[in-house]
């Protein structure tokens, strides 16, 4: 249904027949509604749709994290959208309809800070993982107050947990509580964010590990 926006100028907004009227920057614009699809989508089109759906569903729980770790002050695009774009080209594996996420190729942050070196995740006590990395705060661009973030995914129950500000770069280790994933295998990721939140490192995959 169309509605009158300005009785003097006869601006309208909405659908009239197969036309859609709308205003932008004070101008009256009109476009035709798309016609019904006349043919079934091709195999390639179905594959593209399946990739989009799979990756969107997988990354959606991480949007609050990705909006920080892919943040680029000079770009108006949300970080989560930039994360989707990068991972669409690197983290999807297989061929339609047998598509899957390549966990080792997944990128959860992007930037010029030095990334965690030699990351390892080790089960210690029940429901906890201990993470280790090599202190590289003396590497160009690294700072002693860079903050570690951790992200953990459990495929068995399709659930993410992520944590910010878990440790500083020189610490080289931290322990996190993952009782929700007890007796299950998880995929683990580490990355750094600068103290002011403006910069990030590229994330690293710390491997698949079983939580006790």
C-alpha positions in Angstrom: 0.0 0.0 0.0 1.3 3.5 -0.9 0.9 6.5 1.3 1.0 10.2 0.6 4.1 11.9 2.0 3.5 15.5 0.9 0.1 16.6 -0.4 1.6 19.6 -2.2 4.4 17.8 -4.0 2.4 14.6 -4.4 5.2 12.4 -3.0 4.2 8.9 -2.2 5.8 6.0 -0.5 5.0 2.3 -0.9 3.8 -0.1 -3.5 1.4 0.7 -6.3 0.8 -2.3 -8.6 4.2 -3.5 -9.8 6.0 -0.2 -8.8 7.5 0.8 -5.5 7.8 4.5 -4.7 10.2 5.9 -2.1 12.1 9.1 -1.3 15.8 9.6 -0.8 17.5 13.0 -0.1 14.2 14.8 -0.8 13.8 13.2 -4.3 10.9 11.0 -5.3 12.2 7.6 -6.7 10.4 4.6 -8.2 11.5 1.1 -9.1 9.7 -2.0 -10.4 9.2 -4.9 -8.0 11.2 -8.0 -9.0 9.3 -10.5 -11.0 8.7 -14.1 -10.0 11.6 -16.4 -10.7 10.9 -18.1 -14.0 13.3 -21.0 -13.6 14.7 -23.1 -10.8 18.1 -21.9 -9.3 21.1 -23.5 -10.9 23.4 -25.8 -8.9 26.0 -23.0 -8.7 23.3 -20.7 -7.3 22.2 -23.3 -4.7 25.9 -23.7 -3.7 26.3 -20.0 -3.2 23.1 -19.8 -1.1 24.2 -22.8 1.0 27.7 -21.3 1.6 26.1 -18.0 2.7 23.7 -19.7 5.1 26.3 -22.0 6.6 28.8 -19.3 7.3 26.2 -16.7 8.5 24.8 -19.2 11.0 28.2 -20.2 12.2 29.6 -16.7 12.8 26.4 -15.0 14.0 27.1 -15.8 17.8 30.5 -14.1 17.4 29.2 -10.7 16.1 30.0 -8.8 19.3 33.6 -10.2 19.2 34.1 -9.7 15.4 32.8 -6.1 15.5 35.8 -5.4 17.7 38.5 -7.7 16.2 37.8 -6.7 12.6 37.2 -3.1 13.4 38.8 -0.7 10.9 38.3 3.0 11.8 38.6 4.1 8.2 35.9 1.8 7.0 32.2 2.2 7.7 31.6 -1.6 7.2 30.9 -3.4 10.5 33.6 -5.7 11.6 31.3 -8.8 11.5 30.6 -8.1 7.8 34.4 -7.9 7.1 34.9 -11.1 9.0 32.2 -12.8 6.9 33.8 -11.6 3.7 37.3 -12.8 4.6 36.1 -16.2 5.9 33.8 -16.8 2.9 36.9 -17.0 0.8 39.1 -19.0 3.1 37.1 -21.0 5.8 34.6 -22.8 3.7 35.6 -26.3 2.5 34.0 -29.1 0.5 31.5 -28.9 -2.4 27.8 -28.4 -2.4 25.9 -30.1 -0.8 28.7 -31.4 1.4 30.0 -28.0 2.6 31.8 -27.6 5.9 33.8 -25.2 8.0 37.6 -25.5 7.8 38.3 -24.8 11.5 42.0 -24.4 11.1 41.5 -21.7 8.4 38.9 -19.7 10.3 39.9 -16.1 11.0 38.4 -14.5 14.1 40.5 -11.3 14.0 42.5 -9.3 11.5 45.1 -6.5 11.9 48.7 -5.6 12.1 49.5 -6.4 15.7 51.9 -9.4 16.2 49.8 -12.5 16.5 50.2 -15.1 19.3 53.2 -17.3 18.7 53.3 -21.0 19.3 49.8 -21.3 20.7 48.9 -24.4 22.7 45.7 -25.4 24.5 46.0 -28.1 27.2 43.3 -29.7 29.4 44.4 -29.4 33.1 41.6 -30.1 35.6 38.1 -31.1 34.7 36.2 -28.3 32.9 39.3 -26.1 32.4 41.8 -25.5 29.6 45.2 -23.8 30.0 46.5 -21.8 27.1 50.2 -21.1 26.4 51.9 -18.8 23.9 55.3 -17.2 23.5 55.8 -13.7 24.7 56.6 -11.5 21.6 56.0 -8.1 23.2 59.4 -7.0 22.0 58.5 -7.7 18.3 57.8 -4.5 16.3 54.2 -3.4 17.0 53.7 -5.5 20.1 52.9 -3.9 23.4 53.0 -5.3 26.9 49.5 -4.2 27.5 48.0 -5.9 24.4 45.1 -8.0 25.7 44.5 -11.6 24.8 41.1 -12.8 23.6 40.1 -16.5 23.5 37.3 -18.1 21.4 36.3 -21.8 21.8 33.8 -23.7 19.6 32.2 -27.1 20.4 30.9 -28.7 17.3 29.0 -31.4 19.2 26.5 -28.9 20.6 27.1 -26.1 18.1 28.1 -23.5 20.7 30.7 -20.8 21.0 32.3 -19.2 24.1 34.6 -16.2 23.7 36.4 -14.2 26.3 38.0 -10.7 26.1 40.8 -9.3 28.3 41.9 -12.8 29.6 45.6 -11.9 29.9 48.3 -9.6 28.7 50.8 -10.5 26.0 53.8 -11.0 28.2 51.9 -13.4 30.5 52.4 -16.4 28.2 49.7 -18.4 29.8 46.1 -18.3 31.2 43.5 -20.7 32.3 39.8 -20.6 31.4 36.7 -22.3 32.7 34.8 -24.3 30.1 32.6 -26.5 32.2 29.9 -26.2 29.5 32.1 -28.3 27.3 33.2 -31.0 29.8 33.9 -34.4 28.1 33.7 -32.8 24.6 36.2 -31.8 22.0 36.5 -28.1 21.2 38.3 -25.9 18.6 40.4 -23.1 20.1 41.5 -19.6 18.9 43.7 -16.8 20.3 44.3 -13.3 19.3 45.4 -9.9 20.7 43.6 -6.5 20.9 45.4 -3.3 21.8 44.7 -1.7 25.1 42.7 1.1 23.5 40.7 -1.4 21.4 41.7 0.2 18.1 44.0 -2.5 16.7 44.0 -6.3 16.6 46.3 -9.1 15.5 45.3 -11.9 13.2 43.9 -14.7 15.2 45.6 -18.1 15.4 44.1 -21.6 15.6 45.4 -23.4 18.8 44.0 -26.7 17.7 41.3 -29.2 18.7 41.4 -30.4 22.2 39.3 -32.5 24.5 38.0 -30.8 27.7 38.2 -33.1 30.7 
